[in-house]
Amino acid sequence: MSKGEMEDIISRLITKWEKEYLGRGPLQVKTSILDHAVLVVLKGVLTPAEQKISETESGLLSVKKIRAELVESGADELKQIVSSATGMEIMSFHTDISTRTGERVMVFLMR
């Protein structure tokens, strides 16, 4: 399987996971495999209510905290998705969300 095919599979499976696990998928996903890392950028992940709440500092922090906890609770499934697509073991997983742009970044470091 080519690198581009692996990237496409990861993007589709993470979009599916977001829809099934979080109840809403991103508007756009781009996956890049770089050496022993997989970078996934998801755009349009916040709901309109989360965007509104994020207008205040306390709301922004609440959305970031809740979203981080939700994604971390499904981290094992996300690691399995990337591991299955690449054939490599995932050593660590990192993620953050921008409440200003509505983007989430996921980084998977592999062995």
Sequence and secondary structure as in RCSB ss.txt:
>XXXX:A:sequence
MSKGEMEDIISRLITKWEKEYLGRGPLQVKTSILDHAVLVVLKGVLTPAEQKISETESGLLSVKKIRAELVESGA
DELKQIVSSATGMEIMSFHTDISTRTGERVMVFLMR
>XXXX:A:secstr
  HHHHHHHHHHHHHHHIIIIIS   SEEEEEEETTEEEEEEES S HHHHHHTTSHHHHHHHHHHHHHHHHHTH
HHHHHHHHHHHSS EEEEEEEEETTTTEEEEEEEE 
